[in-house]
Amino acid sequence: MIISIGCDHIVPDIKMRISAYLKSKGHTVIDNGTYDFVRTHYPIFGKKAAEKVASKEADLGVLLCGTGVGISSSANKVKGIRAALVRDVSTAKYAKEYLNANVIAVGGRITGIGLIENIIDAFLDAKYIKTPENEKIIKKIDSLIVNDKDQFGNEHFFDEFIEKWDKGGYPKE
Ligand code: RB5
């Protein structure tokens, strides 16, 4: 399979381990960044990685940030994406079987690497159960997002923020 991956600056090391894991299983990985610990922001990479799935360039997506909350929320704003934030194998399986989730997200600071690998295996191995009921609910969920042509595929969508952050405009935490 072709797997689109992405993370924020909190967990690029964990993402690289996941990338190597996926490759060792024979998958092709599209790594959308970020690539180091330099401060950035998860919506950029959630959007970028999710768009590869939405455009069918990739079959599925795997996303990470510290908790998984920010990057999964961002990915879910991309039309056609059903991203599930999971912390266990059963939920990963459920997400694919019933929701036909096409992106899985985990918290690299929350979930250990062994469990993340098990979660990914469960997600990739699970098969969507195509029933009229599941189809109906998925169609409803997908119809919640209206395609915004100004942002889809727009690599400059976050430029204004990136410029501000680069100039030190990022609020101190
Ligand atoms: C850092 O930006 C941190 O908030 C992020 O990695 C994540 O935990 C958010 O859900």
Backbone and ligand atoms as CSV (ligand in chain L), in Angstrom:
chain,resi,resn,atom,element,x,y,z
A,1,MET,N,N,0.833,-1.197,0.000
A,1,MET,CA,C,0.000,0.000,0.000
A,1,MET,C,C,0.877,1.260,0.000
A,2,ILE,N,N,0.270,2.346,-0.402
A,2,ILE,CA,C,0.985,3.631,-0.320
A,2,ILE,C,C,0.423,4.360,0.891
A,3,ILE,N,N,1.307,4.674,1.832
A,3,ILE,CA,C,0.869,5.286,3.079
A,3,ILE,C,C,1.444,6.699,3.190
A,4,SER,N,N,0.543,7.648,3.404
A,4,SER,CA,C,0.939,9.045,3.579
A,4,SER,C,C,1.118,9.293,5.077
A,5,ILE,N,N,2.304,9.780,5.457
A,5,ILE,CA,C,2.532,10.009,6.888
A,5,ILE,C,C,2.865,11.478,7.157
A,6,GLY,N,N,2.604,11.905,8.374
A,6,GLY,CA,C,2.905,13.281,8.753
A,6,GLY,C,C,2.923,13.417,10.268
A,7,CYS,N,N,3.622,14.450,10.721
A,7,CYS,CA,C,3.708,14.682,12.165
A,7,CYS,C,C,4.050,16.146,12.418
A,8,ASP,N,N,4.015,16.556,13.667
A,8,ASP,CA,C,4.508,17.894,14.006
A,8,ASP,C,C,5.915,17.770,14.599
A,9,HIS,N,N,6.423,18.894,15.119
A,9,HIS,CA,C,7.808,18.945,15.595
A,9,HIS,C,C,8.028,18.199,16.919
A,10,ILE,N,N,6.955,17.718,17.507
A,10,ILE,CA,C,7.089,17.013,18.792
A,10,ILE,C,C,7.578,15.573,18.590
A,11,VAL,N,N,7.196,14.968,17.471
A,11,VAL,CA,C,7.463,13.533,17.321
A,11,VAL,C,C,8.042,13.090,15.958
A,12,PRO,N,N,8.961,13.874,15.348
A,12,PRO,CA,C,9.501,13.418,14.063
A,12,PRO,C,C,10.299,12.120,14.202
A,13,ASP,N,N,10.895,11.926,15.373
A,13,ASP,CA,C,11.666,10.694,15.614
A,13,ASP,C,C,10.755,9.462,15.622
A,14,ILE,N,N,9.589,9.622,16.230
A,14,ILE,CA,C,8.642,8.494,16.279
A,14,ILE,C,C,8.120,8.237,14.858
A,15,LYS,N,N,7.862,9.332,14.125
A,15,LYS,CA,C,7.377,9.166,12.745
A,15,LYS,C,C,8.395,8.402,11.904
A,16,MET,N,N,9.681,8.684,12.089
A,16,MET,CA,C,10.699,7.990,11.310
A,16,MET,C,C,10.720,6.502,11.634
A,17,ARG,N,N,10.449,6.176,12.897
A,17,ARG,CA,C,10.396,4.752,13.278
A,17,ARG,C,C,9.192,4.077,12.626
A,18,ILE,N,N,8.097,4.830,12.581
A,18,ILE,CA,C,6.881,4.299,11.945
A,18,ILE,C,C,7.109,4.135,10.439
A,19,SER,N,N,7.783,5.115,9.864
A,19,SER,CA,C,8.088,5.061,8.435
A,19,SER,C,C,8.925,3.807,8.132
A,20,ALA,N,N,9.953,3.576,8.942
A,20,ALA,CA,C,10.820,2.404,8.733
A,20,ALA,C,C,10.013,1.118,8.930
A,21,TYR,N,N,9.118,1.147,9.900
A,21,TYR,CA,C,8.291,-0.030,10.175
A,21,TYR,C,C,7.406,-0.349,8.965
A,22,LEU,N,N,6.770,0.686,8.431
A,22,LEU,CA,C,5.885,0.493,7.275
A,22,LEU,C,C,6.675,-0.023,6.067
A,23,LYS,N,N,7.849,0.549,5.861
A,23,LYS,CA,C,8.679,0.111,4.727
A,23,LYS,C,C,9.115,-1.338,4.906
A,24,SER,N,N,9.434,-1.709,6.158
A,24,SER,CA,C,9.856,-3.097,6.422
A,24,SER,C,C,8.730,-4.081,6.122
A,25,LYS,N,N,7.509,-3.579,6.116
A,25,LYS,CA,C,6.346,-4.437,5.814
A,25,LYS,C,C,6.000,-4.392,4.326
A,26,GLY,N,N,6.824,-3.691,3.548
A,26,GLY,CA,C,6.629,-3.666,2.105
A,26,GLY,C,C,5.796,-2.509,1.582
A,27,HIS,N,N,5.431,-1.579,2.451
A,27,HIS,CA,C,4.622,-0.446,2.007
A,27,HIS,C,C,5.506,0.675,1.446
A,28,THR,N,N,4.895,1.489,0.602
A,28,THR,CA,C,5.565,2.691,0.103
A,28,THR,C,C,5.098,3.846,0.975
A,29,VAL,N,N,6.045,4.676,1.411
A,29,VAL,CA,C,5.703,5.760,2.327
A,29,VAL,C,C,5.890,7.117,1.649
A,30,ILE,N,N,4.885,7.965,1.763
A,30,ILE,CA,C,5.050,9.370,1.341
A,30,ILE,C,C,5.155,10.161,2.643
A,31,ASP,N,N,6.339,10.698,2.899
A,31,ASP,CA,C,6.566,11.435,4.145
A,31,ASP,C,C,6.359,12.936,3.896
A,32,ASN,N,N,5.305,13.462,4.497
A,32,ASN,CA,C,4.945,14.874,4.298
A,32,ASN,C,C,5.563,15.822,5.312
A,33,GLY,N,N,6.488,15.304,6.125
A,33,GLY,CA,C,7.100,16.147,7.139
A,33,GLY,C,C,6.252,16.207,8.402
A,34,THR,N,N,6.647,16.975,9.342
A,34,THR,CA,C,7.858,17.732,9.416
A,34,THR,C,C,9.036,16.795,9.659
A,35,TYR,N,N,10.238,17.290,9.446
A,35,TYR,CA,C,11.379,16.396,9.445
A,35,TYR,C,C,12.327,16.598,10.625
A,36,ASP,N,N,12.066,17.597,11.438
A,36,ASP,CA,C,12.955,17.826,12.584
A,36,ASP,C,C,12.167,18.417,13.751
A,37,PHE,N,N,12.894,18.819,14.798
A,37,PHE,CA,C,12.233,19.306,16.013
A,37,PHE,C,C,12.032,20.824,16.026
A,38,VAL,N,N,12.282,21.450,14.893
A,38,VAL,CA,C,12.101,22.901,14.819
A,38,VAL,C,C,10.612,23.215,14.898
A,39,ARG,N,N,10.294,24.161,15.775
A,39,ARG,CA,C,8.883,24.421,16.050
A,39,ARG,C,C,8.082,24.747,14.788
A,40,THR,N,N,6.974,24.049,14.644
A,40,THR,CA,C,6.067,24.315,13.544
A,40,THR,C,C,4.665,24.046,14.070
A,41,HIS,N,N,3.731,23.690,13.169
A,41,HIS,CA,C,2.370,23.538,13.669
A,41,HIS,C,C,1.671,22.379,12.973
A,42,TYR,N,N,0.967,21.588,13.756
A,42,TYR,CA,C,0.389,20.348,13.213
A,42,TYR,C,C,-0.636,20.514,12.076
A,43,PRO,N,N,-1.412,21.618,11.971
A,43,PRO,CA,C,-2.382,21.675,10.862
A,43,PRO,C,C,-1.726,21.583,9.486
A,44,ILE,N,N,-0.505,22.113,9.383
A,44,ILE,CA,C,0.200,22.096,8.099
A,44,ILE,C,C,0.398,20.657,7.624
A,45,PHE,N,N,0.827,19.822,8.550
A,45,PHE,CA,C,1.188,18.447,8.171
A,45,PHE,C,C,-0.019,17.519,8.172
A,46,GLY,N,N,-0.997,17.857,8.994
A,46,GLY,CA,C,-2.247,17.100,8.963
A,46,GLY,C,C,-2.923,17.287,7.613
A,47,LYS,N,N,-2.954,18.533,7.176
A,47,LYS,CA,C,-3.576,18.886,5.879
A,47,LYS,C,C,-2.816,18.240,4.709
A,48,LYS,N,N,-1.497,18.420,4.729
A,48,LYS,CA,C,-0.666,17.923,3.639
A,48,LYS,C,C,-0.772,16.392,3.485
A,49,ALA,N,N,-0.640,15.713,4.590
A,49,ALA,CA,C,-0.683,14.243,4.545
A,49,ALA,C,C,-2.086,13.753,4.181
A,50,ALA,N,N,-3.100,14.409,4.715
A,50,ALA,CA,C,-4.485,13.988,4.448
A,50,ALA,C,C,-4.864,14.234,2.988
A,51,GLU,N,N,-4.360,15.301,2.413
A,51,GLU,CA,C,-4.706,15.598,1.012
A,51,GLU,C,C,-4.174,14.527,0.058
A,52,LYS,N,N,-3.057,13.904,0.429
A,52,LYS,CA,C,-2.518,12.820,-0.411
A,52,LYS,C,C,-3.489,11.643,-0.422
A,53,VAL,N,N,-4.181,11.454,0.688
A,53,VAL,CA,C,-5.167,10.368,0.770
A,53,VAL,C,C,-6.441,10.778,0.034
A,54,ALA,N,N,-6.881,12.005,0.283
A,54,ALA,CA,C,-8.116,12.486,-0.345
A,54,ALA,C,C,-7.992,12.489,-1.873
A,55,SER,N,N,-6.787,12.781,-2.372
A,55,SER,CA,C,-6.587,12.827,-3.828
A,55,SER,C,C,-6.260,11.455,-4.404
A,56,LYS,N,N,-6.213,10.432,-3.522
A,56,LYS,CA,C,-5.951,9.023,-3.909
A,56,LYS,C,C,-4.497,8.770,-4.322
A,57,GLU,N,N,-3.629,9.760,-4.040
A,57,GLU,CA,C,-2.199,9.538,-4.290
A,57,GLU,C,C,-1.683,8.466,-3.331
A,58,ALA,N,N,-2.300,8.448,-2.146
A,58,ALA,CA,C,-1.976,7.426,-1.145
A,58,ALA,C,C,-3.249,6.665,-0.801
A,59,ASP,N,N,-3.058,5.423,-0.339
A,59,ASP,CA,C,-4.223,4.609,0.029
A,59,ASP,C,C,-4.750,4.989,1.411
A,60,LEU,N,N,-3.821,5.193,2.328
A,60,LEU,CA,C,-4.208,5.482,3.713
A,60,LEU,C,C,-3.200,6.458,4.326
A,61,GLY,N,N,-3.567,7.020,5.473
A,61,GLY,CA,C,-2.665,7.945,6.155
A,61,GLY,C,C,-2.402,7.536,7.596
A,62,VAL,N,N,-1.204,7.868,8.058
A,62,VAL,CA,C,-0.844,7.660,9.466
A,62,VAL,C,C,-0.265,8.972,9.974
A,63,LEU,N,N,-0.886,9.538,11.004
A,63,LEU,CA,C,-0.480,10.846,11.503
A,63,LEU,C,C,-0.115,10.786,12.980
A,64,LEU,N,N,0.814,11.645,13.361
A,64,LEU,CA,C,1.219,11.723,14.767
A,64,LEU,C,C,1.458,13.163,15.174
A,65,CYS,N,N,1.044,13.508,16.361
A,65,CYS,CA,C,1.556,14.699,17.032
A,65,CYS,C,C,1.726,14.280,18.487
A,66,GLY,N,N,1.900,15.218,19.386
A,66,GLY,CA,C,2.142,14.821,20.774
A,66,GLY,C,C,1.022,13.938,21.301
A,67,THR,N,N,-0.193,14.442,21.196
A,67,THR,CA,C,-1.361,13.691,21.677
A,67,THR,C,C,-2.122,13.003,20.557
A,68,GLY,N,N,-1.931,13.479,19.347
A,68,GLY,CA,C,-2.710,12.984,18.203
A,68,GLY,C,C,-3.978,13.800,17.995
A,69,VAL,N,N,-4.328,14.625,18.971
A,69,VAL,CA,C,-5.581,15.389,18.905
A,69,VAL,C,C,-5.513,16.454,17.815
A,70,GLY,N,N,-4.471,17.263,17.853
A,70,GLY,CA,C,-4.381,18.385,16.917
A,70,GLY,C,C,-4.296,17.936,15.473
A,71,ILE,N,N,-3.465,16.947,15.218
A,71,ILE,CA,C,-3.244,16.547,13.820
A,71,ILE,C,C,-4.438,15.771,13.268
A,72,SER,N,N,-5.128,15.000,14.119
A,72,SER,CA,C,-6.317,14.276,13.630
A,72,SER,C,C,-7.461,15.255,13.377
A,73,SER,N,N,-7.591,16.260,14.244
A,73,SER,CA,C,-8.644,17.269,14.043
A,73,SER,C,C,-8.412,18.014,12.740
A,74,SER,N,N,-7.153,18.330,12.468
A,74,SER,CA,C,-6.814,19.050,11.234
A,74,SER,C,C,-7.110,18.188,10.015
A,75,ALA,N,N,-6.701,16.937,10.065
A,75,ALA,CA,C,-6.924,16.035,8.923
A,75,ALA,C,C,-8.409,15.878,8.642
A,76,ASN,N,N,-9.200,15.871,9.683
A,76,ASN,CA,C,-10.642,15.696,9.504
A,76,ASN,C,C,-11.322,16.880,8.816
A,77,LYS,N,N,-10.600,17.969,8.670
A,77,LYS,CA,C,-11.147,19.132,7.963
A,77,LYS,C,C,-10.931,19.037,6.458
A,78,VAL,N,N,-10.211,18.013,6.032
A,78,VAL,CA,C,-9.979,17.827,4.592
A,78,VAL,C,C,-11.114,16.968,4.032
A,79,LYS,N,N,-11.733,17.453,2.988
A,79,LYS,CA,C,-12.870,16.735,2.399
A,79,LYS,C,C,-12.458,15.321,1.971
A,80,GLY,N,N,-13.277,14.376,2.356
A,80,GLY,CA,C,-13.010,12.977,1.976
A,80,GLY,C,C,-12.225,12.207,3.021
A,81,ILE,N,N,-11.794,12.933,4.072
A,81,ILE,CA,C,-10.986,12.271,5.102
A,81,ILE,C,C,-11.831,11.881,6.309
A,82,ARG,N,N,-11.627,10.646,6.732
A,82,ARG,CA,C,-12.195,10.182,7.996
A,82,ARG,C,C,-11.002,9.715,8.831
A,83,ALA,N,N,-10.577,10.601,9.709
A,83,ALA,CA,C,-9.397,10.324,10.530
A,83,ALA,C,C,-9.831,9.905,11.931
A,84,ALA,N,N,-9.274,8.809,12.387
A,84,ALA,CA,C,-9.605,8.324,13.727
A,84,ALA,C,C,-8.378,8.429,14.623
A,85,LEU,N,N,-8.559,9.093,15.755
A,85,LEU,CA,C,-7.497,9.155,16.766
A,85,LEU,C,C,-7.678,7.941,17.661
A,86,VAL,N,N,-6.674,7.103,17.720
A,86,VAL,CA,C,-6.837,5.876,18.507
A,86,VAL,C,C,-5.673,5.634,19.457
A,87,ARG,N,N,-5.995,4.904,20.512
A,87,ARG,CA,C,-4.978,4.545,21.496
A,87,ARG,C,C,-4.944,3.032,21.734
A,88,ASP,N,N,-5.769,2.315,20.964
A,88,ASP,CA,C,-5.820,0.861,21.180
A,88,ASP,C,C,-6.160,0.145,19.871
A,89,VAL,N,N,-5.870,-1.116,19.842
A,89,VAL,CA,C,-6.034,-1.941,18.652
A,89,VAL,C,C,-7.506,-2.109,18.265
A,90,SER,N,N,-8.374,-2.293,19.263
A,90,SER,CA,C,-9.801,-2.511,18.967
A,90,SER,C,C,-10.406,-1.307,18.259
A,91,THR,N,N,-10.051,-0.114,18.712
A,91,THR,CA,C,-10.611,1.102,18.092
A,91,THR,C,C,-10.100,1.263,16.664
A,92,ALA,N,N,-8.838,0.915,16.453
A,92,ALA,CA,C,-8.264,1.010,15.106
A,92,ALA,C,C,-9.025,0.097,14.151
A,93,LYS,N,N,-9.321,-1.106,14.625
A,93,LYS,CA,C,-10.047,-2.100,13.826
A,93,LYS,C,C,-11.470,-1.596,13.557
A,94,TYR,N,N,-12.093,-1.093,14.592
A,94,TYR,CA,C,-13.466,-0.579,14.468
A,94,TYR,C,C,-13.511,0.565,13.437
A,95,ALA,N,N,-12.547,1.461,13.542
A,95,ALA,CA,C,-12.525,2.654,12.674
A,95,ALA,C,C,-12.537,2.255,11.202
A,96,LYS,N,N,-11.776,1.219,10.856
A,96,LYS,CA,C,-11.734,0.769,9.457
A,96,LYS,C,C,-12.990,-0.010,9.107
A,97,GLU,N,N,-13.395,-0.931,9.994
A,97,GLU,CA,C,-14.505,-1.837,9.661
A,97,GLU,C,C,-15.841,-1.116,9.521
A,98,TYR,N,N,-16.086,-0.135,10.385
A,98,TYR,CA,C,-17.413,0.495,10.399
A,98,TYR,C,C,-17.449,1.898,9.793
A,99,LEU,N,N,-16.345,2.611,9.901
A,99,LEU,CA,C,-16.328,3.993,9.410
A,99,LEU,C,C,-15.519,4.116,8.121
A,100,ASN,N,N,-14.880,3.010,7.738
A,100,ASN,CA,C,-13.945,3.032,6.614
A,100,ASN,C,C,-12.978,4.215,6.762
A,101,ALA,N,N,-12.459,4.367,7.970
A,101,ALA,CA,C,-11.486,5.440,8.236
A,101,ALA,C,C,-10.320,5.295,7.265
A,102,ASN,N,N,-9.869,6.412,6.714
A,102,ASN,CA,C,-8.745,6.352,5.774
A,102,ASN,C,C,-7.473,6.976,6.346
A,103,VAL,N,N,-7.585,7.495,7.556
A,103,VAL,CA,C,-6.410,8.017,8.261
A,103,VAL,C,C,-6.499,7.572,9.718
A,104,ILE,N,N,-5.360,7.168,10.237
A,104,ILE,CA,C,-5.291,6.835,11.665
A,104,ILE,C,C,-4.293,7.808,12.302
A,105,ALA,N,N,-4.629,8.270,13.497
A,105,ALA,CA,C,-3.718,9.181,14.195
A,105,ALA,C,C,-3.438,8.641,15.593
A,106,VAL,N,N,-2.218,8.849,16.014
A,106,VAL,CA,C,-1.833,8.434,17.369
A,106,VAL,C,C,-1.040,9.550,18.036
A,107,GLY,N,N,-1.001,9.510,19.352
A,107,GLY,CA,C,-0.201,10.461,20.110
A,107,GLY,C,C,1.163,9.858,20.373
A,108,GLY,N,N,2.176,10.425,19.738
A,108,GLY,CA,C,3.523,9.889,19.881
A,108,GLY,C,C,4.090,10.046,21.282
A,109,ARG,N,N,3.509,10.990,22.048
A,109,ARG,CA,C,3.943,11.192,23.429
A,109,ARG,C,C,3.065,10.405,24.412
A,110,ILE,N,N,2.042,9.788,23.884
A,110,ILE,CA,C,1.064,9.116,24.741
A,110,ILE,C,C,1.165,7.600,24.618
A,111,THR,N,N,1.290,7.152,23.385
A,111,THR,CA,C,1.245,5.714,23.105
A,111,THR,C,C,2.650,5.209,22.775
A,112,GLY,N,N,3.014,4.081,23.352
A,112,GLY,CA,C,4.349,3.520,23.131
A,112,GLY,C,C,4.497,2.978,21.718
A,113,ILE,N,N,5.743,2.894,21.277
A,113,ILE,CA,C,6.025,2.517,19.885
A,113,ILE,C,C,5.505,1.119,19.543
A,114,GLY,N,N,5.602,0.200,20.478
A,114,GLY,CA,C,5.117,-1.169,20.214
A,114,GLY,C,C,3.620,-1.177,19.963
A,115,LEU,N,N,2.894,-0.447,20.801
A,115,LEU,CA,C,1.438,-0.384,20.643
A,115,LEU,C,C,1.074,0.369,19.358
A,116,ILE,N,N,1.826,1.408,19.046
A,116,ILE,CA,C,1.564,2.138,17.787
A,116,ILE,C,C,1.692,1.173,16.597
A,117,GLU,N,N,2.719,0.356,16.626
A,117,GLU,CA,C,2.895,-0.613,15.528
A,117,GLU,C,C,1.714,-1.579,15.464
A,118,ASN,N,N,1.274,-2.049,16.628
A,118,ASN,CA,C,0.120,-2.970,16.654
A,118,ASN,C,C,-1.138,-2.285,16.131
A,119,ILE,N,N,-1.293,-1.014,16.497
A,119,ILE,CA,C,-2.449,-0.223,16.045
A,119,ILE,C,C,-2.417,-0.093,14.523
A,120,ILE,N,N,-1.249,0.216,13.992
A,120,ILE,CA,C,-1.113,0.363,12.534
A,120,ILE,C,C,-1.401,-0.964,11.834
A,121,ASP,N,N,-0.855,-2.034,12.370
A,121,ASP,CA,C,-1.121,-3.360,11.778
A,121,ASP,C,C,-2.610,-3.635,11.743
A,122,ALA,N,N,-3.289,-3.372,12.862
A,122,ALA,CA,C,-4.736,-3.650,12.955
A,122,ALA,C,C,-5.498,-2.801,11.940
A,123,PHE,N,N,-5.074,-1.541,11.829
A,123,PHE,CA,C,-5.744,-0.615,10.906
A,123,PHE,C,C,-5.543,-1.047,9.449
A,124,LEU,N,N,-4.323,-1.418,9.102
A,124,LEU,CA,C,-4.039,-1.802,7.713
A,124,LEU,C,C,-4.666,-3.151,7.362
A,125,ASP,N,N,-4.708,-4.039,8.334
A,125,ASP,CA,C,-5.247,-5.387,8.075
A,125,ASP,C,C,-6.767,-5.424,8.047
A,126,ALA,N,N,-7.405,-4.557,8.808
A,126,ALA,CA,C,-8.866,-4.593,8.906
A,126,ALA,C,C,-9.501,-4.260,7.567
A,127,LYS,N,N,-10.646,-4.860,7.328
A,127,LYS,CA,C,-11.376,-4.603,6.069
A,127,LYS,C,C,-12.691,-3.912,6.389
A,128,TYR,N,N,-12.991,-2.925,5.590
A,128,TYR,CA,C,-14.260,-2.216,5.733
A,128,TYR,C,C,-15.419,-3.194,5.495
A,129,ILE,N,N,-16.414,-3.152,6.381
A,129,ILE,CA,C,-17.605,-3.997,6.224
A,129,ILE,C,C,-18.665,-3.144,5.527
A,130,LYS,N,N,-18.788,-3.406,4.235
A,130,LYS,CA,C,-19.686,-2.569,3.426
A,130,LYS,C,C,-21.138,-3.036,3.574
A,131,THR,N,N,-21.875,-2.354,4.425
A,131,THR,CA,C,-23.297,-2.657,4.595
A,131,THR,C,C,-24.068,-1.380,4.237
A,132,PRO,N,N,-25.342,-1.488,3.898
A,132,PRO,CA,C,-26.115,-0.285,3.592
A,132,PRO,C,C,-26.088,0.696,4.762
A,133,GLU,N,N,-26.106,0.154,5.965
A,133,GLU,CA,C,-26.099,1.003,7.160
A,133,GLU,C,C,-24.793,1.794,7.271
A,134,ASN,N,N,-23.669,1.097,7.115
A,134,ASN,CA,C,-22.371,1.779,7.193
A,134,ASN,C,C,-22.205,2.791,6.055
A,135,GLU,N,N,-22.644,2.398,4.864
A,135,GLU,CA,C,-22.542,3.291,3.709
A,135,GLU,C,C,-23.317,4.594,3.942
A,136,LYS,N,N,-24.501,4.410,4.541
A,136,LYS,CA,C,-25.381,5.543,4.774
A,136,LYS,C,C,-24.760,6.540,5.767
A,137,ILE,N,N,-24.231,6.003,6.841
A,137,ILE,CA,C,-23.665,6.891,7.876
A,137,ILE,C,C,-22.391,7.577,7.362
A,138,ILE,N,N,-21.584,6.838,6.593
A,138,ILE,CA,C,-20.350,7.421,6.045
A,138,ILE,C,C,-20.692,8.558,5.068
A,139,LYS,N,N,-21.720,8.317,4.254
A,139,LYS,CA,C,-22.145,9.332,3.290
A,139,LYS,C,C,-22.578,10.603,4.030
A,140,LYS,N,N,-23.292,10.403,5.103
A,140,LYS,CA,C,-23.751,11.555,5.898
A,140,LYS,C,C,-22.551,12.310,6.481
A,141,ILE,N,N,-21.629,11.563,7.057
A,141,ILE,CA,C,-20.445,12.197,7.662
A,141,ILE,C,C,-19.672,12.976,6.593
A,142,ASP,N,N,-19.453,12.327,5.455
A,142,ASP,CA,C,-18.686,12.974,4.379
A,142,ASP,C,C,-19.371,14.231,3.863
A,143,SER,N,N,-20.686,14.246,3.914
A,143,SER,CA,C,-21.399,15.407,3.374
A,143,SER,C,C,-21.341,16.614,4.317
A,144,LEU,N,N,-20.775,16.428,5.495
A,144,LEU,CA,C,-20.660,17.553,6.434
A,144,LEU,C,C,-19.664,18.604,5.951
A,145,ILE,N,N,-18.696,18.162,5.152
A,145,ILE,CA,C,-17.678,19.111,4.677
A,145,ILE,C,C,-17.967,19.537,3.250
A,146,VAL,N,N,-17.916,20.831,3.050
A,146,VAL,CA,C,-18.098,21.378,1.708
A,146,VAL,C,C,-16.698,21.663,1.169
A,147,ASN,N,N,-16.462,21.269,-0.069
A,147,ASN,CA,C,-15.136,21.475,-0.642
A,147,ASN,C,C,-14.777,22.960,-0.714
A,148,ASP,N,N,-13.645,23.304,-0.134
A,148,ASP,CA,C,-13.188,24.687,-0.182
A,148,ASP,C,C,-12.018,24.752,-1.160
A,149,LYS,N,N,-12.301,25.202,-2.362
A,149,LYS,CA,C,-11.281,25.177,-3.426
A,149,LYS,C,C,-10.101,26.099,-3.131
A,150,ASP,N,N,-10.305,27.083,-2.243
A,150,ASP,CA,C,-9.207,27.998,-1.932
A,150,ASP,C,C,-8.128,27.333,-1.090
A,151,GLN,N,N,-8.523,26.331,-0.326
A,151,GLN,CA,C,-7.519,25.722,0.533
A,151,GLN,C,C,-7.039,24.356,0.078
A,152,PHE,N,N,-7.874,23.584,-0.639
A,152,PHE,CA,C,-7.444,22.234,-1.011
A,152,PHE,C,C,-6.258,22.284,-1.960
A,153,GLY,N,N,-5.181,21.631,-1.554
A,153,GLY,CA,C,-3.982,21.576,-2.390
A,153,GLY,C,C,-3.203,22.882,-2.431
A,154,ASN,N,N,-3.664,23.864,-1.666
A,154,ASN,CA,C,-2.992,25.165,-1.656
A,154,ASN,C,C,-1.814,25.138,-0.683
A,155,GLU,N,N,-0.624,25.006,-1.229
A,155,GLU,CA,C,0.577,24.876,-0.404
A,155,GLU,C,C,0.885,26.149,0.372
A,156,HIS,N,N,0.265,27.235,-0.037
A,156,HIS,CA,C,0.548,28.521,0.611
A,156,HIS,C,C,-0.516,28.905,1.634
A,157,PHE,N,N,-1.388,27.973,1.929
A,157,PHE,CA,C,-2.518,28.267,2.814
A,157,PHE,C,C,-2.068,28.784,4.188
A,158,PHE,N,N,-0.950,28.269,4.705
A,158,PHE,CA,C,-0.488,28.670,6.035
A,158,PHE,C,C,0.664,29.679,5.992
A,159,ASP,N,N,0.987,30.178,4.796
A,159,ASP,CA,C,2.154,31.064,4.651
A,159,ASP,C,C,2.156,32.241,5.626
A,160,GLU,N,N,0.997,32.848,5.773
A,160,GLU,CA,C,0.874,34.019,6.647
A,160,GLU,C,C,1.298,33.675,8.084
A,161,PHE,N,N,0.888,32.486,8.529
A,161,PHE,CA,C,1.220,32.070,9.888
A,161,PHE,C,C,2.693,31.690,10.002
A,162,ILE,N,N,3.176,30.973,8.968
A,162,ILE,CA,C,4.567,30.533,9.000
A,162,ILE,C,C,5.496,31.740,9.060
A,163,GLU,N,N,5.169,32.767,8.283
A,163,GLU,CA,C,5.973,33.989,8.250
A,163,GLU,C,C,5.988,34.623,9.641
A,164,LYS,N,N,4.834,34.665,10.258
A,164,LYS,CA,C,4.720,35.258,11.585
A,164,LYS,C,C,5.521,34.446,12.615
A,165,TRP,N,N,5.403,33.128,12.524
A,165,TRP,CA,C,6.123,32.284,13.465
A,165,TRP,C,C,7.626,32.433,13.262
A,166,ASP,N,N,8.049,32.491,11.979
A,166,ASP,CA,C,9.461,32.622,11.685
A,166,ASP,C,C,10.038,33.908,12.275
A,167,LYS,N,N,9.181,34.944,12.364
A,167,LYS,CA,C,9.638,36.228,12.907
A,167,LYS,C,C,9.515,36.251,14.414
A,168,GLY,N,N,9.223,35.119,15.028
A,168,GLY,CA,C,9.133,35.053,16.483
A,168,GLY,C,C,7.760,35.396,17.010
A,169,GLY,N,N,6.785,35.380,16.141
A,169,GLY,CA,C,5.441,35.744,16.547
A,169,GLY,C,C,4.659,34.650,17.237
A,170,TYR,N,N,5.290,33.521,17.391
A,170,TYR,CA,C,4.579,32.421,18.014
A,170,TYR,C,C,4.449,32.691,19.513
A,171,PRO,N,N,3.255,32.583,20.068
A,171,PRO,CA,C,3.107,32.868,21.492
A,171,PRO,C,C,3.924,31.911,22.356
A,172,LYS,N,N,4.550,32.467,23.374
A,172,LYS,CA,C,5.340,31.646,24.301
A,172,LYS,C,C,4.386,30.791,25.115
A,173,GLU,N,N,4.781,29.539,25.341
A,173,GLU,CA,C,3.931,28.656,26.135
A,173,GLU,C,C,4.623,28.344,27.445
L,1,RB5,C1,C,2.454,20.786,20.274
L,1,RB5,O1,O,2.055,21.726,19.361
L,1,RB5,C2,C,1.315,19.888,20.749
L,1,RB5,O2,O,0.224,20.684,21.077
L,1,RB5,C3,C,0.908,18.862,19.691
L,1,RB5,O3,O,1.947,17.998,19.408
L,1,RB5,C4,C,-0.257,17.966,20.037
L,1,RB5,O4,O,-0.061,17.302,21.234
L,1,RB5,C5,C,-1.606,18.518,19.909
L,1,RB5,O5,O,-2.613,17.801,19.919
